[in-house]
Amino acid sequence: MSLICPNRDCGNKELARIIKHGKDRHGRLRYKCSECGKTFFELVKPPRKQAKKGLKGERGRPELYDEVKGKMTLSLTRTAIKGLDDLAIQHDLSRSELVERIGRGLIPIAKPKHHQQ
């Protein structure tokens, strides 16, 4: 790793004159030029984008079913959310996928017993 001072007016172009100078609040390593006192971060190239593994990354294309999922709103109590989360864990699914499968009839729901009079 060869670091040079980003200050164009500084004549320091040697690695030995650049010293570590702590970290910022995000944990990035800071450096300081011992000639001019300028502090800076090492320039890091952003990671290259990975090739897409599935269809989910493409908008407007269905992933698992024959249609595209859309955002819908359900009004539920905290108890119902907890119950859905527990069921989702039992089936190794996300809450959204659990509701999708129930709605498609892939996970059957027991019919209520009628009260006999």
C-alpha positions, 0 to 999 in steps of 0.5 A: 500500500503506498499512500501519498498526501492528497494536498497538492501544495505539499511536497511530501510524496514518501510513504514514511511521512504518512502516519496512521491517525486514528479512526473516524466514527464509521471505523475508517482508518485515518492518515496524517501527513507529517509535513503539512498536517493534512488528515485523509482517508485511504481511497478504496475502490468500490467492490465490483458488482456480482453477477445476478444469481436469480431473477429477483434482482430484475424488477417486473419479473416474477421469481417463484410464481407466475406473477410479480409480487406487490406491496400490500398493507395488512392491519394486524395486532402485535400478537398476530405479527408474533404468531405469523413470525413463529409460523414463518420460523417453523416453516423456514420462510419469511413472513411475506412468503408465509402469507403468500403461501397461505393465500395461494392455498399451499399451506392449508388453514383449518376450517373453523368448527361450527357451534352446534345449537 
